[in-house]
Amino acid sequence: MKEALFYKKLKNKVQCNLCPHNCVIEEEKTGKCGVRKNIEGKLFSLVYNKPVAIQVDPLTKKPLYHFLPGSKALSIGTVGCNLFCLNCQNYHISRANPEEYQVNEVSAEQIIKLAKENKCESIAFTYNEPIIFYEYMLDIAKLAKKNGIKNVIVSNGYINEGPLKELCKYIDAANIDLKAMDNKFYEKYCGARLSPVLNCLKILKKEKVYFEITNLIIPGANDKSKDIERLVKWISENLNDIVLHFSRFFPMYKLEDVKETPIKTMEMAKKIGEKYLSYVYLGNINSESNTYCAKCNKLLIERKGYFVGRINIKNSKCTGCGEKIIGVF
């Protein structure tokens, strides 16, 4: 355990100010995430140094298509989450209690060593929601920075402004789930609110952290053309030209009775997205995922599944026409 950051004492209770839930927690209880506990009037992280998943992944898998294409990331995650998504694909760890997993502690120094041994250019905080293991993530990220290793988060973006701005000092890239442009959707499907996620995206932009956005299209929930257009238009107007991934839904967790997203819906989403943005991709679908120059249509990045082939980008520009390409290459 480690004493948590971003909380205040309230007599025998504490208030966690890490995420917008701002949980007021009684003694011996945890917040909504299940991993931040009030012990004798102090808030502690129960998952510090306790990853339940460590794996080497292609960075493309996160997905990050325009950040160090072809590189590897050491991916880590713990148990717990601050959202309650009905479609969660990692519910076996996101909804687990720390006591359910008996794991050996892995220090920040050991994570850096593993990244170097596996020739990983980055460390990705992923699998569950990395915000809830903030202290562990921050200590690793600081050490990674000193060792020339990049830091990547794959997050729901449900974090308060103060903790996010501190994290931005050490994070190089992110993929943020923007689940819908509808607060009722967030309340029903995630147990959360939309506005903090939008604020997170704006802060990442202001703090100059490179990020891409993923939107999972769930039939009957956020799959109408007006839903998709509203989302993409907001991105264009508030964040400028951002790489966007539309991901195909498959029956999962508490939404097993919902059918997978039709291919035609995915194609419709891509068509709408490309009205506003230069680079729009489809995920969880057997379709081409290559990157082509938005100006001259030259093949820029060749992908086969999660693996990258040819890259025709030099100094962040298309080798064909010299167009500046969004991303970090």
C-alpha positions, 0 to 999 in steps of 0.5 A: 500500500501507499498513501494516496495523492489528491484527498482531504480529511473530513473528521473520520472520513476522507474525500478522494479528489482524484476523479469526478466521483469525489468519493467521501469514504468512511473508515475501512471502506473504499471509493467507487473504484474499489482500490482506494481505502480509508485506513485510520483517516488516511487514504491508501492505494491498495494496488500500488506495486501490484500489477495483475497484467504485464505484457509486451504489446505492439503500440498499434494495439492500444490503439495508437496509429500515429505514435511511434508506429512499429514500436513495442510497449510494456503494458501494465494494469491492476484491478479496479476501475472508476467507471461501470461500463456495461460492455467492459471487456476486462471486467474480470480485473476492472470489477475485481477486488485487490484481495481476489488476486494474489500477485507479487509486488513489482516496483517502478524500478523493476518495470523500467528494467523489464521495458529495457530488457524487452526493447520497449520504447514505451510503457503503456498503462492500460487493461484496466483504468490507469487513473485508479492506480495513479500513484503507481503510474506516476512513479513509473512515469517519472522514472521512465522519463529519466530513462528515455522511455515514453509513457502512454495511457489508455484511459476513459478520461474520467479524472479531475483537472489537478491530477491530470495536469500533474500527470501531463508533465510525464505522459507522452501519448494517450488514447481516450475513450469518448464513449458518446456525446450524450450525458444520459449515455454516460449515466446509463452505460458507465455510471458517470458524466460526460463533461469531465471527459470532454474537459480531459480532452481539452486539457490534454490538447492545451498541455500538448500531450499527443492523443487519439480518441476511440469511440465504441459504437454500440447498437441501439445506444450511440449508433445513429448517424446524428450521434456520430456526427455530433461526436465528430463535429465536437472533436473537430470544433474543439480539438482540431484534427485528431486521429479517431478510431471507431471500434466495433462492439461485440456482445460482452459482460452485461450487454451479451444480449446486444448484437455486434455492430453491423458492418454498414454502421461502421462504414457509415461512421467512417464516412461521417468521420472523414467529413471532419477529420483527416484520419479515421480508422475502424477497429475490431473489424476485418478491414484495411487499416493502412494510413494514406496521406490526406492530401496526395493519398500516398501509402504512409503506414502499412499495417497487417493486423497490429503489425506495421510494415512500410513507413513512408513518413520522414520528419513527420511529413509525407514522402510524396507531397511533403504534407505534415502528418498528425502524430509523433514519428 
